[in-house]
């Protein structure tokens, strides 16, 4: 959530940075409602001050000898009565204006950072670096991961569709074991890097979805329980961030690092060609999420560390990848600055997203009212929140099935993963 003071004091700057996202966001209605609300608040404060003054003046005058039923006292009482009648409708009017302002502000995305590249679409994202070119397989006949998975008998789509619907998958035998091994491997690596593991609820309430920016904008992309105020999480970012909603943290406890394994659920509306098959774009998938709560002065440095933590998994698995900085037109709703990690998928000859690491600065903290207080200082500040995938498990599995595929139809297991799986070859 953007700071209304920022919109009030620097409307041109806010509008310009919103425009850089490529969508049409107009802050003028917010500015106008804010002006009306502040005028109403000023009027109410003046009337309330005069009402309080009269309430104190009447007993003083009576004590000083004025006739309680005299003209002077009666006039003051009449004025006080008139003021109360004027005040009566002002508070609900002001409350209604504040609700309208909040509704409009909640619909605004975060402002891109000054260092975020300006661009209209993903075509203008900026490649930062590549890693692992030497590990790109030279086998020209690599099958897509869903085909090799079916041949190995570790992946079945038809039965998943029978149980649920399209864009679900069932993993069988070594496939299920491989996914479980990846989850354990990733959690072990991230806890060793200093993240405290969380096992959060995978059903969350509307306030939680709103705090992290999924609502109201992405309601249609999310799965909601029909009879409860509960939503299936699109990512562990939602429950983990909301663990601290409405709290004031001690600055001595910052930074806070959490990692969490959860299933994730997304409608993923639309058609995505080849992505309709396999493990790339499912309604249900598993992911390890990394979440940070940090002081504002360190958040961009913490973003670089977060990216490095995600990269470390790909490097340990010896999977070729690149790091891309998203331009303003491709930036996520809540993000101020984002790096995507894209893993090489030989069957399509492309790098595909496997992790997105973002700094939200105080955007989510304002929506969720997550603050911190420094010892010896007055007042509180909003924390900065960050998160990233460390990694998307299904996409990692797809990358292994393709990059480690052998000409004889077997798939080698990355050395770092072999102790977790107990085998060297599928």
C-alpha positions in Angstrom: 0.0 0.0 0.0 1.3 3.4 -0.9 1.7 6.1 1.7 -1.2 8.6 1.3 1.3 11.4 2.4 3.5 10.5 -0.5 0.6 10.8 -2.9 -0.4 14.1 -1.2 3.0 15.7 -1.2 4.5 14.4 -4.4 1.6 13.5 -6.8 3.6 14.2 -9.9 6.4 11.8 -8.9 4.0 9.1 -7.9 2.0 9.4 -11.1 5.1 9.3 -13.2 6.5 6.2 -11.5 3.1 4.5 -11.8 2.9 5.4 -15.5 6.3 3.6 -16.0 4.5 0.3 -15.3 2.6 0.7 -18.5 -0.9 0.5 -17.1 -3.2 3.4 -16.6 -3.3 4.3 -12.9 -4.9 7.7 -12.1 -4.2 9.1 -8.6 -6.3 12.2 -9.2 -9.5 10.7 -7.7 -7.5 9.8 -4.6 -6.0 13.3 -4.3 -9.5 14.8 -4.6 -11.0 12.5 -2.0 -8.0 13.2 0.3 -8.6 16.9 -0.1 -12.3 16.5 0.8 -11.5 14.3 3.8 -8.9 16.7 5.2 -11.3 19.7 4.8 -14.0 17.7 6.6 -11.5 16.7 9.3 -10.5 20.4 9.8 -14.1 21.5 10.0 -14.9 18.7 12.5 -11.9 19.6 14.6 -12.8 23.3 14.8 -16.4 22.5 15.7 -15.2 19.9 18.3 -12.8 22.4 19.8 -15.6 25.0 20.1 -17.9 22.4 21.6 -15.2 21.5 24.2 -14.7 25.2 24.9 -18.4 25.8 25.5 -18.6 22.7 27.8 -15.9 24.2 30.0 -17.1 27.8 29.7 -20.6 27.3 31.0 -19.7 26.0 34.5 -17.0 28.7 34.8 -19.4 31.5 34.1 -22.1 30.0 36.5 -19.4 29.7 39.2 -18.5 33.3 38.5 -22.1 34.4 39.1 -23.9 34.2 35.8 -27.5 33.1 36.0 -27.9 29.5 34.8 -31.1 30.4 33.2 -30.0 33.8 31.9 -29.6 34.9 28.3 -25.8 34.4 28.3 -25.9 30.8 29.4 -28.9 30.0 27.3 -27.1 31.3 24.2 -24.0 29.2 25.0 -26.2 26.1 25.4 -28.0 26.8 22.2 -24.6 27.2 20.4 -23.4 23.9 21.9 -26.6 22.2 20.8 -26.2 23.6 17.3 -22.6 22.4 17.1 -23.5 18.9 18.1 -26.1 18.8 15.4 -23.5 19.9 12.9 -21.0 17.4 14.2 -23.4 14.5 14.0 -23.2 13.8 10.2 -19.5 14.7 9.8 -17.9 11.7 11.4 -19.8 9.1 9.2 -19.1 11.3 6.2 -15.4 11.3 7.0 -15.4 7.6 7.7 -17.0 7.0 4.3 -14.4 9.1 2.5 -11.5 7.3 4.3 -13.0 4.0 3.2 -13.2 5.2 -0.5 -9.6 6.4 -0.3 -8.4 3.1 1.1 -10.3 1.1 -1.6 -8.6 3.2 -4.3 -5.1 3.1 -2.7 -5.3 -0.7 -2.3 -5.8 -1.0 -6.0 -2.5 0.9 -6.7 0.7 -1.2 -7.2 4.0 -0.5 -5.6 6.2 2.2 -7.1 9.2 0.8 -9.0 12.6 1.6 -7.5 14.8 4.2 -9.1 17.2 1.5 -10.3 14.5 -0.7 -11.9 14.9 -0.6 -15.7 12.2 1.3 -17.6 10.3 -0.9 -20.1 6.9 -2.0 -21.3 7.1 -5.8 -21.2 9.3 -8.8 -20.5 11.0 -8.2 -23.8 12.8 -5.3 -22.1 13.9 -7.1 -19.0 17.7 -6.9 -18.5 19.9 -10.0 -18.2 22.3 -9.5 -15.3 24.5 -12.6 -15.5 24.5 -16.3 -16.6 25.9 -19.3 -14.8 26.7 -22.9 -15.8 27.1 -22.6 -19.6 29.5 -25.6 -19.4 26.6 -27.7 -17.9 24.3 -27.2 -20.9 23.8 -30.7 -22.4 24.9 -31.3 -25.9 22.4 -34.2 -26.5 20.3 -33.0 -29.5 17.5 -35.5 -28.9 16.4 -34.5 -25.4 12.7 -35.2 -24.7 10.5 -32.7 -22.9 10.4 -33.5 -19.2 6.8 -34.8 -19.3 7.6 -37.3 -22.1 10.7 -38.7 -20.3 8.8 -38.7 -17.0 6.0 -40.8 -18.6 8.5 -43.2 -20.2 10.2 -43.7 -16.9 6.8 -44.3 -15.2 7.3 -41.5 -12.7 4.8 -39.0 -13.9 1.2 -39.5 -15.0 -1.2 -36.7 -16.2 -4.2 -38.7 -17.4 -5.0 -40.2 -14.0 -4.5 -36.8 -12.3 -7.0 -35.3 -14.7 -9.4 -38.1 -13.9 -9.1 -37.3 -10.2 -9.2 -33.5 -10.6 -9.0 -31.7 -13.9 -6.5 -30.5 -16.4 -3.2 -28.9 -15.2 -2.8 -31.3 -12.3 -0.2 -34.1 -12.3 0.5 -37.3 -10.3 4.0 -38.3 -9.4 4.7 -42.0 -9.0 7.4 -44.0 -7.3 10.8 -42.5 -8.0 9.0 -39.3 -9.2 7.4 -38.7 -5.8 10.7 -39.6 -4.1 12.6 -37.1 -6.3 10.2 -34.3 -5.4 10.4 -35.2 -1.7 14.2 -35.3 -2.0 14.3 -31.8 -3.6 12.1 -30.4 -0.9 14.4 -31.8 1.8 17.5 -30.7 0.0 16.3 -27.1 -0.5 15.1 -26.8 3.1 18.4 -28.1 4.5 20.4 -25.6 2.3 18.2 -22.6 3.3 18.2 -23.4 7.0 22.0 -23.8 6.8 22.0 -20.3 5.2 20.3 -18.9 8.3 16.6 -19.1 7.5 14.3 -20.4 10.2 11.9 -23.0 8.9 8.1 -22.4 9.2 5.3 -24.9 8.5 2.4 -22.4 8.0 -1.4 -22.9 7.3 -2.1 -23.3 3.6 -5.6 -21.8 4.1 -5.6 -18.1 5.0 -8.2 -15.4 5.6 -9.0 -12.3 3.4 -7.0 -10.0 5.6 -3.9 -12.1 5.0 -4.4 -12.1 1.2 -5.0 -8.3 1.3 -1.9 -7.6 3.3 0.5 -9.2 0.9 -1.3 -7.7 -2.2 -3.1 -10.8 -3.6 -6.4 -9.0 -2.9 -8.3 -7.3 -4.2 -6.5 -7.3 -7.6 -5.9 -11.1 -8.0 -9.2 -12.5 -6.5 -10.0 -14.2 -9.8 -6.6 -15.9 -9.9 -7.1 -17.4 -6.5 -9.0 -20.4 -5.1 -11.6 -19.5 -2.4 -13.5 -21.8 -0.1 -17.2 -21.2 -0.8 -18.5 -21.4 2.8 -15.6 -19.8 4.7 -13.5 -16.7 4.7 -10.5 -18.8 3.6 -8.4 -18.9 0.5 -5.9 -21.5 -0.7 -2.5 -19.9 -0.7 -0.8 -19.0 -4.0 2.5 -19.0 -2.2 3.9 -19.4 1.3 4.7 -15.7 1.2 1.1 -15.0 2.3 0.9 -17.0 5.6 4.6 -16.4 6.5 4.4 -12.6 6.0 1.1 -12.4 7.9 2.6 -14.2 11.0 3.6 -10.7 12.0 0.6 -8.7 10.8 -0.4 -6.0 13.3 2.7 -6.4 15.4 5.5 -4.1 16.5 8.8 -5.9 16.3 12.0 -5.1 18.3 14.7 -3.8 16.0 17.1 -6.1 17.9 15.2 -9.1 16.4 15.8 -7.9 12.8 16.5 -9.2 10.3 14.1 -12.1 10.4 14.6 -14.8 7.8 12.1 -17.6 7.3 11.8 -20.4 4.8 8.7 -22.6 4.2 7.7 -25.5 2.1 4.1 -25.5 1.1 1.8 -26.6 -1.7 0.7 -23.6 -3.7 -2.6 -23.1 -5.6 -3.2 -20.8 -8.6 -5.9 -20.7 -11.2 -3.3 -19.6 -13.9 -6.1 -18.5 -16.2 -5.4 -18.4 -19.9 -3.6 -20.5 -22.4 0.2 -21.0 -22.3 0.9 -23.3 -25.2 3.5 -25.9 -24.2 3.1 -24.9 -20.6 -0.2 -26.6 -20.6 1.8 -29.9 -20.4 4.2 -31.0 -17.7 5.3 -29.3 -14.5 5.7 -25.7 -15.6 2.3 -24.2 -15.1 0.0 -26.2 -12.8 -3.0 -25.3 -10.6 -1.2 -27.1 -7.7 2.6 -27.2 -7.2 5.1 -27.3 -4.4 7.6 -24.5 -3.6 10.1 -23.5 -1.0 9.6 -19.8 -0.2 12.1 -17.4 1.4 10.7 -14.5 3.4 12.6 -11.6 5.0 11.7 -8.8 7.4 14.4 -6.2 7.5 15.2 -2.6 8.4 14.6 -0.1 5.6 18.3 0.9 5.3 19.3 -2.7 4.4 16.5 -4.0 2.2 18.2 -3.6 -1.2 21.4 -5.3 0.1 19.2 -8.0 1.6 17.6 -8.5 -1.9 21.0 -9.3 -3.4 21.6 -11.8 -0.6 18.2 -13.4 -1.2 19.0 -13.8 -4.9 22.3 -15.5 -3.9 20.5 -17.9 -1.6 18.2 -19.0 -4.5 21.1 -19.2 -6.9 23.0 -21.4 -4.5 20.4 -24.2 -5.0 20.8 -24.1 -8.8 24.6 -24.1 -8.5 24.6 -27.0 -6.1 22.4 -28.9 -8.6 24.7 -27.8 -11.5 21.7 -26.5 -13.5 22.5 -23.7 -16.0 20.6 -20.5 -15.4 20.6 -16.8 -15.8 19.5 -13.8 -13.6 17.2 -11.2 -15.1 16.2 -7.9 -13.7 12.5 -7.2 -14.4 11.7 -3.9 -16.1 8.9 -1.6 -14.8 6.3 -3.0 -17.2 6.9 -6.6 -16.1 7.2 -5.9 -12.4 4.8 -7.7 -10.0 2.0 -5.7 -8.3 3.6 -5.5 -4.9 7.2 -5.4 -5.9 9.6 -2.4 -6.0 12.5 -4.3 -7.5 12.6 -7.9 -8.8 15.2 -10.4 -10.1 14.0 -13.6 -11.8 16.2 -16.7 -12.0 15.6 -18.6 -15.2 16.8 -22.2 -15.6 17.8 -23.7 -18.9 15.2 -26.2 -20.4 16.9 -27.9 -23.3 13.7 -29.3 -24.9 12.5 -25.8 -25.6 15.9 -24.2 -26.0 14.9 -21.4 -23.5 15.5 -20.2 -20.1 12.4 -20.4 -18.0 11.6 -18.8 -14.7 12.2 -20.9 -11.6 12.5 -18.2 -8.9 11.3 -14.6 -8.5 13.1 -12.6 -5.8 11.5 -9.2 -4.8 11.9 -6.3 -2.5 8.5 -4.9 -1.5 10.0 -2.2 0.7 7.2 -1.0 3.0 4.3 -1.8 0.6 3.2 -5.0 2.3 4.1 -3.8 5.8 1.7 -0.8 5.4 -1.1 -3.1 4.3 -0.4 -5.5 7.1 0.7 -2.9 9.7 4.0 -4.6 10.5 6.3 -2.2 12.3 9.5 -2.1 14.3 10.8 0.0 17.1 14.4 1.0 17.9 15.5 1.0 21.5 15.7 4.5 22.9 13.8 6.1 20.0 10.3 7.4 19.9 7.8 6.1 17.4 7.8 3.1 15.1 8.7 2.5 11.5 7.4 0.0 8.9 9.6 -2.9 8.2 10.7 -3.8 4.7 9.6 -7.3 3.4 11.2 -9.4 0.8 10.6 -12.9 -0.6 11.7 -15.3 -3.3 11.4 -18.9 -4.3 14.1 -21.1 -3.2 13.0 -22.9 -5.4 9.9 -23.9 -7.3 10.1 -27.7 -6.8 8.3 -28.9 -9.9 10.2 -26.6 -12.3 13.5 -27.8 -10.6 12.4 -31.4 -11.2 11.6 -30.6 -14.9 15.1 -29.0 -15.3 16.7 -32.1 -13.9 14.8 -34.5 -16.1 15.9 -32.5 -19.2 19.4 -31.4 -18.3 20.5 -34.7 -16.9 18.8 -36.8 -19.5 21.1 -39.4 -21.2 21.0 -40.8 -24.8 19.9 -44.2 -23.5 16.8 -42.7 -21.9 17.9 -42.7 -18.3 18.3 -39.6 -16.2 21.3 -39.0 -13.9 20.7 -37.5 -10.5 22.7 -34.5 -9.5 25.5 -35.5 -7.1 24.3 -33.1 -4.4 20.9 -34.7 -4.5 22.0 -38.4 -4.5 22.2 -38.7 -0.7 18.7 -37.5 -0.4 17.3 -39.8 -3.0 19.5 -42.8 -2.4 20.1 -43.5 -6.1 22.3 -42.1 -8.9 20.1 -42.8 -11.9 16.4 -42.9 -12.8 
